[in-house]
């Protein structure tokens, strides 16, 4: 599977982001932002991630970056838009082709990567339950789409 990376990441942007949103992003995601800075994911049958809790699958569309040149591909855009709906320490890191969001909880008991079905695309989703575990960490998440 191919990801067309944005490739203009830098450590200053990452530190500014962490300060602005009061988050400490994990080292594996920090390295990804610095080296790759997000990207557009090729859409094909290999780019399917299981959402095990509800026996569904998602197809990743974009992994957001910082200052990518496209507002729709920037983590900041989504954080600003949805900050009131996020848990403390959560970062929106991407989306899927159904416009659900990929969220990373950076620390604490529930740290990991989750699918947030904010549009209730799945039958199981409702106001009480619409966030589903995908991976324990960013490195494991990336392995699922590579």
N, C-alpha and C positions, 0 to 999 in steps of 0.2 A: 504494500500500500504506500502511496505517495502523499507526502505533506509538502505543500509549497510554502516554505517558511518565510516570515517577514524579515528576519535577520538583522534588524537594526536595534537590538537590545543593548542596554548598558547598565552598569551597576548603579549609577546615579539615579536613573529613572526608577529602578527597583527600590532603592532606599527612600526616595521621595514618595513612592506609592505606599510603602509600608507605614511611613509616618502619617500620611494623609488619612489612611483608613485604619490606623492603629492595629495593624496585623504584623505577625512575624511569619513570613512565608517559609515553608520547609526548604531545606537545601536543594533537594532534587528539582523542585519547581523553580527556585531561584536560578539554578544552572540552566534550565530550559529557557527561561526568559532572557538570560544574558546571552546565550549562544544562538537560540532559534527565534525567540520573541513571538511565539505563536505562529499560526499559519492556517492555510485553507487545506482541508483534507479531501483527497480524492474520494469521490462517491462510487463505491462498488461493493460487491458481496463480501469482500474481505474486511470492510470497515463496519462491521456489525459487533456491537458490544451487548452481551446479555445483561438484562436487569433481572437478576435471579429472584429477588423477593416477589416479583409478580409474573414471572415466566414470560417476559417481553424482551424485545431487542430495540436498540437505538442505533442510528447511523450518525456519527459525528460529522458536523459541517465545518465549524471553525473553532480553532483553539485561539483564544484572544491573546493579545500582546499589549505592550505599552508603547504609545506614540507610534502606531503602525502606519499612519498616513490615511487611515480610513476609520472614522469614528465608530462605525458599526463593528469593527474588529478590535476595538480597544477595551481592555478590562475596565478602565475608568468610566466609560460610557454606561456600561451595565451596572457598575457599582453605584454610580450616582443615581441612576434611574430607579434602582430597586433596593437601595440601602435600608429603607424602613422595613423591608420584608425579610432581611437577612439576619441570621444569628450573628452574635459577636464572634469575630475571628473567622468569618466565612468570606470567601473570594469567589466571584463568578469567573470561571476560567474558559468557558466555551459554550457552544450550543450544538444541538443536533438538527437534522433536517426538518423535524416537526416543530422547531423553535422552542423545545424544552432547553433548560440550561444545565450546564455541568458546573457543579459547585464544589469547592474544596473547603472543608473545615480544617483550619490550620493547626488547631491544638485542642487538647482536652479529651474527654472520654469518647466523643463521637468523631474524632479526627479521621479524615479520609476523603474520598471522592464520591460524590452523590449526583444522581440525576434528579433535577427538580422539574416536575411536570406541572409547571405553573399554569398551563393552558388546559389541564385536565384531558389530555389526549388519550390516556389509558382509562379503561373502564373502572379500574380499581381506585383511581385518584378522586379525591374530594377535598373539601376544606380542612379536614382533619388529617389526611394522609396523602401527600403528593411528592414526597422526597424519598428516594430509594438508593441504597448503597450500591456502588459500582466497584470500588477498589479501596484497599487500605491506604495507599499513598499514590503520589503522582507517577512515580517510576512504574508501579504495577499497572496503573491506568494506561500509560503510554504503550506498554508491552501488549496490551489488549488490542490496540489499534495499529500496531506495527507488525 
